[in-house]
Amino acid sequence: MATKKVGSTGRFGARYGRKVRQRVLAVEKKLKAKHKCPYCKKLQVKRLASGIWFCNSCKAKFSGKAYTPK
């Protein structure tokens, strides 16, 4: 169960330790955020797969890093 304090890592419960869950939370926040498109400069980029990004505004598909497009 996700709460304000643990966020999306609430699914792990008490397993794996606090530090590991905090690192996963930091990565997932970056991953799920909307990112700026390098072509149209709008905040419409979402991740399709690892390293594959798609802009919902200009329909551009491009590669980038695994968790952020830059």
VENTA-V403155 format. One record per residue. N is the residue number from 1. SS is DSSP state (@ for helix, = for strand, . for the rest). Layout:
N&SS  N&SS
This chain:
1&.  2&.  3&.  4&.  5&.  6&.  7&@  8&@  9&@  10&@  11&@  12&@  13&.  14&.  15&.  16&.  17&.  18&@  19&@  20&@  21&@  22&@  23&@  24&@  25&@  26&@  27&@  28&@  29&@  30&@  31&@  32&@  33&.  34&.  35&=  36&.  37&.  38&.  39&.  40&.  41&.  42&.  43&.  44&.  45&=  46&=  47&=  48&=  49&=  50&.  51&.  52&=  53&=  54&=  55&=  56&.  57&.  58&.  59&.  60&.  61&=  62&=  63&=  64&.  65&.  66&.  67&.  68&.  69&.  70&.
